[in-house]
Amino acid sequence: MDAGSNVKIVVEYCEHCGFEAHYQELVSVIKEHHPNISIDSRPGPTGAFEIEINGELIFSKLELGGFPYEKDLMLAIRKAINGQPLEKITDCRAPCVIL
């Protein structure tokens, strides 16, 4: 079995909030490191950017108000690949960055 082929990620996000770009960025980063991971999306309520790994909610923008740090998400994915218990991500970055 390929590393990551047993891991399924679902991201529920608010399309009206413009979070599709965050979703696409997340897919790109994950696929770069773990090309065999399954990643799906579904529409979510206003303000949502919720991430499930193998059916377990590991990150909630609705609860935290921001987006996950890449390092925290990659750690959760590594744990899932290795069959270790997942912990909910409790740290987040600001929802908006003005360039």
N, CA, C and O atoms as a DFTB+ gen file, in Angstrom:
396 C
 N C O
     1  1       0.846      -1.188       0.000
     2  2       0.000       0.000       0.000
     3  2       0.888       1.247       0.000
     4  3       1.855       1.340       0.756
     5  1       0.536       2.197      -0.864
     6  2       1.300       3.441      -0.937
     7  2       1.063       4.279       0.300
     8  3      -0.039       4.292       0.848
     9  1       2.101       4.983       0.745
    10  2       1.962       5.877       1.892
    11  2       0.885       6.908       1.606
    12  3       0.940       7.625       0.607
    13  1      -0.080       6.971       2.484
    14  2      -1.138       7.950       2.330
    15  2      -2.384       7.415       1.669
    16  3      -3.427       8.066       1.720
    17  1      -2.311       6.235       1.041
    18  2      -3.481       5.734       0.335
    19  2      -4.601       5.328       1.294
    20  3      -5.743       5.150       0.871
    21  1      -4.283       5.180       2.577
    22  2      -5.306       4.846       3.564
    23  2      -5.857       6.092       4.250
    24  3      -6.628       5.985       5.204
    25  1      -5.470       7.265       3.772
    26  2      -5.892       8.520       4.393
    27  2      -6.863       9.250       3.466
    28  3      -6.588       9.444       2.282
    29  1      -8.003       9.650       4.030
    30  2      -9.007      10.397       3.269
    31  2      -9.270      11.714       3.988
    32  3      -9.611      11.738       5.171
    33  1      -9.104      12.801       3.256
    34  2      -9.324      14.134       3.806
    35  2     -10.547      14.746       3.137
    36  3     -10.697      14.688       1.916
    37  1     -11.417      15.331       3.951
    38  2     -12.574      16.059       3.432
    39  2     -12.513      17.465       4.025
    40  3     -12.372      17.643       5.235
    41  1     -12.622      18.451       3.147
    42  2     -12.636      19.848       3.574
    43  2     -13.999      20.431       3.247
    44  3     -14.432      20.431       2.095
    45  1     -14.661      20.924       4.271
    46  2     -15.950      21.598       4.099
    47  2     -15.674      23.089       4.214
    48  3     -15.175      23.563       5.234
    49  1     -16.007      23.828       3.145
    50  2     -15.697      25.260       3.190
    51  2     -16.804      26.098       2.583
    52  3     -17.603      25.623       1.776
    53  1     -16.829      27.361       2.995
    54  2     -17.811      28.330       2.522
    55  2     -17.345      28.906       1.185
    56  3     -16.362      29.646       1.132
    57  1     -18.048      28.567       0.112
    58  2     -17.699      29.097      -1.211
    59  2     -17.974      30.596      -1.292
    60  3     -17.203      31.340      -1.898
    61  1     -19.078      31.042      -0.679
    62  2     -19.458      32.464      -0.725
    63  2     -18.441      33.345      -0.010
    64  3     -18.348      34.542      -0.283
    65  1     -17.676      32.748       0.910
    66  2     -16.669      33.509       1.661
    67  2     -15.359      33.640       0.882
    68  3     -14.445      34.341       1.316
    69  1     -15.269      32.970      -0.262
    70  2     -14.044      33.020      -1.051
    71  2     -12.970      32.073      -0.552
    72  3     -11.786      32.297      -0.803
    73  1     -13.364      31.012       0.156
    74  2     -12.383      30.100       0.748
    75  2     -11.912      29.009      -0.209
    76  3     -11.101      28.163       0.169
    77  1     -12.415      29.021      -1.453
    78  2     -11.962      28.009      -2.405
    79  2     -10.459      28.143      -2.664
    80  3      -9.777      27.136      -2.854
    81  1      -9.941      29.359      -2.673
    82  2      -8.496      29.557      -2.877
    83  2      -7.703      28.893      -1.752
    84  3      -6.656      28.296      -2.004
    85  1      -8.190      28.989      -0.514
    86  2      -7.522      28.323       0.611
    87  2      -7.577      26.805       0.432
    88  3      -6.609      26.102       0.720
    89  1      -8.707      26.314      -0.042
    90  2      -8.850      24.874      -0.291
    91  2      -7.869      24.417      -1.365
    92  3      -7.178      23.414      -1.186
    93  1      -7.804      25.144      -2.478
    94  2      -6.903      24.770      -3.570
    95  2      -5.441      24.798      -3.125
    96  3      -4.650      23.939      -3.516
    97  1      -5.089      25.788      -2.307
    98  2      -3.727      25.879      -1.765
    99  2      -3.428      24.667      -0.883
   100  3      -2.344      24.088      -0.955
   101  1      -4.391      24.295      -0.056
   102  2      -4.237      23.150       0.823
   103  2      -4.050      21.872       0.015
   104  3      -3.177      21.063       0.329
   105  1      -4.861      21.684      -1.020
   106  2      -4.737      20.506      -1.886
   107  2      -3.350      20.459      -2.515
   108  3      -2.713      19.406      -2.541
   109  1      -2.888      21.581      -3.016
   110  2      -1.576      21.646      -3.665
   111  2      -0.455      21.235      -2.709
   112  3       0.419      20.446      -3.067
   113  1      -0.492      21.774      -1.499
   114  2       0.550      21.468      -0.510
   115  2       0.517      19.994      -0.121
   116  3       1.560      19.343      -0.053
   117  1      -0.680      19.470       0.134
   118  2      -0.796      18.070       0.549
   119  2      -0.352      17.147      -0.575
   120  3       0.413      16.212      -0.339
   121  1      -0.820      17.396      -1.794
   122  2      -0.478      16.523      -2.929
   123  2       1.021      16.566      -3.254
   124  3       1.583      15.587      -3.744
   125  1       1.657      17.698      -2.980
   126  2       3.105      17.812      -3.215
   127  2       3.863      16.828      -2.325
   128  3       4.839      16.215      -2.760
   129  1       3.413      16.679      -1.087
   130  2       4.099      15.804      -0.127
   131  2       3.521      14.387      -0.093
   132  3       4.241      13.422       0.164
   133  1       2.220      14.270      -0.354
   134  2       1.526      12.981      -0.237
   135  2       0.572      12.803      -1.424
   136  3      -0.637      12.976      -1.272
   137  1       1.104      12.460      -2.599
   138  2       0.271      12.399      -3.805
   139  2      -0.831      11.345      -3.776
   140  3      -1.771      11.432      -4.566
   141  1      -0.745      10.356      -2.892
   142  2      -1.736       9.277      -2.879
   143  2      -2.908       9.527      -1.939
   144  3      -3.820       8.704      -1.857
   145  1      -2.894      10.641      -1.235
   146  2      -3.978      10.944      -0.306
   147  2      -5.207      11.400      -1.087
   148  3      -5.108      12.165      -2.046
   149  1      -6.358      10.916      -0.656
   150  2      -7.636      11.319      -1.251
   151  2      -8.119      12.600      -0.561
   152  3      -8.216      12.653       0.665
   153  1      -8.420      13.629      -1.358
   154  2      -8.907      14.895      -0.811
   155  2     -10.183      15.280      -1.550
   156  3     -10.202      15.390      -2.776
   157  1     -11.244      15.481      -0.779
   158  2     -12.517      15.900      -1.349
   159  2     -12.984      17.161      -0.644
   160  3     -12.495      17.513       0.430
   161  1     -13.945      17.835      -1.274
   162  2     -14.521      19.024      -0.645
   163  2     -16.028      18.934      -0.696
   164  3     -16.602      18.186      -1.488
   165  1     -16.652      19.707       0.160
   166  2     -18.103      19.842       0.123
   167  2     -18.448      21.240       0.598
   168  3     -17.709      21.831       1.386
   169  1     -19.571      21.775       0.123
   170  2     -19.957      23.120       0.546
   171  2     -20.277      23.144       2.039
   172  3     -20.831      22.195       2.594
   173  1     -19.915      24.245       2.658
   174  2     -20.158      24.393       4.084
   175  2     -20.905      25.676       4.394
   176  3     -21.142      26.494       3.506
   177  1     -21.277      25.851       5.655
   178  2     -21.995      27.058       6.057
   179  2     -21.087      28.289       6.021
   180  3     -19.870      28.166       5.876
   181  1     -21.672      29.448       6.150
   182  2     -20.922      30.706       6.151
   183  2     -19.790      30.662       7.165
   184  3     -19.997      30.349       8.338
   185  1     -18.584      30.981       6.692
   186  2     -17.410      31.035       7.559
   187  2     -16.703      29.715       7.769
   188  3     -15.684      29.667       8.458
   189  1     -17.218      28.643       7.192
   190  2     -16.664      27.311       7.448
   191  2     -15.385      27.042       6.664
   192  3     -15.250      27.428       5.503
   193  1     -14.461      26.373       7.328
   194  2     -13.291      25.746       6.707
   195  2     -12.914      24.621       7.667
   196  3     -12.017      24.754       8.499
   197  1     -13.633      23.509       7.519
   198  2     -13.524      22.389       8.448
   199  2     -12.764      21.263       7.760
   200  3     -13.035      20.952       6.600
   201  1     -11.823      20.652       8.459
   202  2     -11.000      19.602       7.864
   203  2     -11.172      18.311       8.649
   204  3     -10.966      18.267       9.862
   205  1     -11.554      17.263       7.928
   206  2     -11.676      15.929       8.517
   207  2     -10.607      15.030       7.917
   208  3     -10.329      15.084       6.719
   209  1     -10.015      14.208       8.764
   210  2      -9.112      13.164       8.292
   211  2      -9.724      11.839       8.735
   212  3      -9.945      11.603       9.923
   213  1      -9.991      10.983       7.754
   214  2     -10.614       9.681       8.011
   215  2     -11.866       9.813       8.872
   216  3     -12.092       9.017       9.784
   217  1     -12.680      10.829       8.572
   218  2     -13.946      11.012       9.259
   219  2     -13.881      11.727      10.595
   220  3     -14.913      11.953      11.228
   221  1     -12.684      12.086      11.034
   222  2     -12.509      12.760      12.323
   223  2     -12.216      14.247      12.100
   224  3     -11.264      14.595      11.401
   225  1     -13.028      15.118      12.690
   226  2     -12.803      16.559      12.571
   227  2     -11.513      16.915      13.294
   228  3     -11.400      16.742      14.507
   229  1     -10.533      17.417      12.532
   230  2      -9.258      17.770      13.172
   231  2      -8.999      19.271      13.159
   232  3      -8.102      19.750      13.854
   233  1      -9.779      20.024      12.370
   234  2      -9.625      21.473      12.375
   235  2     -10.966      22.125      12.066
   236  3     -11.695      21.678      11.180
   237  1     -11.287      23.198      12.811
   238  2     -12.531      23.914      12.594
   239  2     -12.294      25.417      12.633
   240  3     -11.983      25.982      13.682
   241  1     -12.444      26.060      11.469
   242  2     -12.360      27.518      11.425
   243  2     -13.535      28.135      12.175
   244  3     -13.405      29.211      12.757
   245  1     -14.679      27.458      12.162
   246  2     -15.845      27.965      12.889
   247  2     -15.543      28.076      14.387
   248  3     -16.048      28.977      15.056
   249  1     -14.721      27.163      14.911
   250  2     -14.356      27.195      16.327
   251  2     -13.202      28.151      16.609
   252  3     -13.198      28.840      17.630
   253  1     -12.213      28.194      15.698
   254  2     -10.974      28.927      15.976
   255  2     -10.887      30.299      15.325
   256  3     -10.148      31.160      15.803
   257  1     -11.631      30.520      14.239
   258  2     -11.643      31.832      13.605
   259  2     -10.578      32.075      12.554
   260  3     -10.584      33.126      11.914
   261  1      -9.668      31.142      12.356
   262  2      -8.614      31.316      11.362
   263  2      -8.412      30.037      10.562
   264  3      -9.245      29.131      10.588
   265  1      -7.296      29.982       9.855
   266  2      -6.959      28.827       9.031
   267  2      -5.810      28.059       9.676
   268  3      -5.045      28.633      10.451
   269  1      -5.677      26.761       9.366
   270  2      -4.618      25.964      10.000
   271  2      -3.238      26.318       9.465
   272  3      -3.081      26.739       8.319
   273  1      -2.250      26.135      10.323
   274  2      -0.861      26.247       9.877
   275  2      -0.513      24.965       9.131
   276  3      -0.925      23.871       9.517
   277  1       0.250      25.123       8.062
   278  2       0.642      23.974       7.241
   279  2       1.343      22.913       8.080
   280  3       1.068      21.723       7.924
   281  1       2.243      23.324       8.965
   282  2       3.017      22.362       9.760
   283  2       2.103      21.505      10.643
   284  3       2.350      20.311      10.813
   285  1       1.049      22.110      11.204
   286  2       0.128      21.363      12.054
   287  2      -0.672      20.347      11.239
   288  3      -0.890      19.218      11.679
   289  1      -1.102      20.757      10.060
   290  2      -1.860      19.857       9.201
   291  2      -0.985      18.705       8.718
   292  3      -1.432      17.558       8.686
   293  1       0.243      18.997       8.345
   294  2       1.143      17.949       7.862
   295  2       1.463      16.950       8.981
   296  3       1.612      15.756       8.720
   297  1       1.569      17.426      10.209
   298  2       1.799      16.527      11.341
   299  2       0.595      15.598      11.522
   300  3       0.764      14.398      11.740
   301  1      -0.606      16.145      11.430
   302  2      -1.814      15.326      11.553
   303  2      -1.875      14.284      10.438
   304  3      -2.260      13.141      10.685
   305  1      -1.505      14.656       9.232
   306  2      -1.502      13.718       8.107
   307  2      -0.487      12.609       8.340
   308  3      -0.777      11.437       8.095
   309  1       0.706      12.972       8.813
   310  2       1.726      11.949       9.112
   311  2       1.215      10.963      10.155
   312  3       1.423       9.756      10.031
   313  1       0.547      11.478      11.181
   314  2      -0.007      10.600      12.213
   315  2      -1.042       9.648      11.602
   316  3      -1.058       8.458      11.919
   317  1      -1.901      10.173      10.728
   318  2      -2.918       9.335      10.086
   319  2      -2.266       8.254       9.227
   320  3      -2.704       7.103       9.240
   321  1      -1.239       8.612       8.492
   322  2      -0.527       7.649       7.642
   323  2       0.077       6.542       8.500
   324  3       0.063       5.372       8.119
   325  1       0.608       6.922       9.663
   326  2       1.253       5.954      10.550
   327  2       0.275       5.227      11.465
   328  3       0.687       4.405      12.285
   329  1      -1.026       5.524      11.329
   330  2      -2.019       4.850      12.149
   331  2      -2.067       5.322      13.596
   332  3      -2.630       4.645      14.456
   333  1      -1.474       6.487      13.864
   334  2      -1.473       7.034      15.217
   335  2      -2.767       7.802      15.472
   336  3      -3.417       8.252      14.528
   337  1      -3.145       7.956      16.746
   338  2      -4.347       8.740      17.055
   339  2      -4.173      10.200      16.627
   340  3      -3.085      10.767      16.731
   341  1      -5.255      10.789      16.150
   342  2      -5.220      12.184      15.719
   343  2      -5.631      13.100      16.862
   344  3      -6.467      12.746      17.694
   345  1      -5.035      14.266      16.887
   346  2      -5.404      15.286      17.856
   347  2      -5.950      16.480      17.090
   348  3      -5.474      16.798      16.000
   349  1      -6.937      17.131      17.656
   350  2      -7.518      18.300      17.018
   351  2      -6.494      19.433      17.017
   352  3      -5.818      19.677      18.017
   353  1      -6.392      20.117      15.886
   354  2      -5.509      21.279      15.763
   355  2      -6.176      22.441      16.485
   356  3      -7.335      22.762      16.223
   357  1      -5.436      23.072      17.398
   358  2      -6.015      24.155      18.201
   359  2      -5.364      25.505      17.933
   360  3      -5.742      26.506      18.541
   361  1      -4.393      25.543      17.033
   362  2      -3.708      26.794      16.686
   363  2      -4.139      27.180      15.284
   364  3      -4.422      26.314      14.456
   365  1      -4.190      28.489      15.013
   366  2      -4.577      28.920      13.672
   367  2      -3.927      30.251      13.340
   368  3      -3.488      31.002      14.212
   369  1      -3.884      30.511      12.033
   370  2      -3.384      31.812      11.561
   371  2      -4.583      32.700      11.257
   372  3      -5.706      32.211      11.134
   373  1      -4.355      33.964      11.140
   374  2      -5.432      34.938      10.913
   375  2      -6.188      34.593       9.626
   376  3      -5.593      34.087       8.674
   377  1      -7.492      34.863       9.595
   378  2      -8.282      34.534       8.407
   379  2      -7.966      35.381       7.190
   380  3      -8.151      34.918       6.065
   381  1      -7.504      36.586       7.375
   382  2      -7.251      37.468       6.236
   383  2      -5.823      38.000       6.288
   384  3      -5.321      38.381       7.346
   385  1      -5.189      38.017       5.133
   386  2      -3.865      38.596       5.026
   387  2      -3.938      39.654       3.937
   388  3      -4.279      39.350       2.794
   389  1      -3.620      40.888       4.283
   390  2      -3.647      41.975       3.302
   391  2      -2.242      42.178       2.772
   392  3      -1.310      42.453       3.528
   393  1      -2.102      42.040       1.466
   394  2      -0.781      42.165       0.847
   395  2      -0.557      43.578       0.341
   396  3       0.501      43.876      -0.212
